[in-house]
């Protein structure tokens, strides 16, 4: 869980493969492998759309996953399961399903912007032709208009309408559609699904933090802490032996000290104050700074 998930995969590769599915499908699974002594030897991510928990009358909770086209049953001790919001523990609250309309709105806005600039920034409309114009003449006028108006390479050319033809805009412009404002709101909407500070998605309209420490503290408290505790609890339950759990000899915890560390001046001032108060030794402060101990540094003032 820290360095190597399997013989061929680092933990740095493994965790994104576990966390990405849980953020989209609300569930993530990994197969726990053990050696002959019962020690955990690795975790192999399982496909979230091919794995699901099931309640059985005989064995209680079991997991089922698809391997080479066949369904294989797994005991709970074999599956590392990171779960988001759930009512029955069956993976029923898939975020990709609940948020499909919200995310679809953002995708539609992105497609509109792509088509808008693909057409050279020109909007669609209605081409009005005089009554009684022969069909061949109509087709010729329409073909010439489309060739000049809808081609991005002709975006800066002037369109000349002949034979009393008129063009009526039938769409809003990019500004009239409030496209920029809409895309900003969609960032906030996506952020709200994850309880994520909007500035993490590039929305700087409401950033009011005075320091990186406060910004990261808010990010940790409102968003990350839930997932960190969930992973810690599942790791304690599935990856430690019963005697390690009972004796409290091992623990699994994320170290977030560096993530929410204050600036150097503040760290130095706090360390100096605690050393002078006798609540911290110089070597303890050196350890926080990832420095080796020095002789006599274990003395408390």
Buried (B, 14 or more C-beta within 10 A) or exposed (E): BEEBBBEEBEBEEBBEBBBEBBBBBBBBBBBBBEEEEEEBBBBBBBEBEEBBBEEEEEEEBBBBBBEEEEEEEBEBEBBBBBBBEEEEEBBEBBBEEEBEEEBEBBEEBEEBBEEBEEBBEBBEEEBEBEEEBEEEBBEBBEEBBEEEBBEEEBEEEEEEBEEEBEEEEEEEEBEEBEBEEBBBBBBBBBBEEBEBBBBEBEBEEEEEBEEEBEBBBBBBEEBBEBBBEBBBEBBBBBBBEEEEEEEEEEEBEBEBEEBBBBEEEEBEEBBEEBBEEEEBBBBBBBBBEEEEEEEEBEEEE
